[in-house]
Amino acid sequence: MRYSVIVTLVASLASSMAFAQSSTTTTTTITTDQQSKVRAFVMKEKPASVKVTETVSVGAALPSTVTLRTLPSDVGVTQYRYAIVNDKTVLVEPTSRKIIQVIE
């Protein structure tokens, strides 16, 4: 009896821990200075905008047809890539291809 109560308690605890981990969302923001540097770099480079039918918003994944471009180290966000999609500059996490910020 005592053993089954402990097993049930452990299973319940493990289940709630797994739920807590899966429901966690990470929000990434970059500084105003970094945004300005990204904007200036993009204006200098003038890459073409790619048109997509998918929603262009934070959390949306870009299709593989969109080329992700690197940023120089002085911008300070080298862990991300950028793209110009539907005339919007977006920062993207390269592994998941998810948009982490739209640069206005």
HELIX and SHEET records of a PDB file:
HELIX    1   1 ARG A    2  SER A   22  1                                  21    
HELIX    2   2 THR A   32  GLU A   45  1                                  14    
HELIX    3   3 SER A   73  VAL A   75  5                                   3    
SHEET    1   A 3 ARG A  81  VAL A  85  0                                        
SHEET    2   A 3 LYS A  88  GLU A  93 -1                                        
SHEET    3   A 3 LYS A  98  ILE A 103 -1                                        
END                                                                             
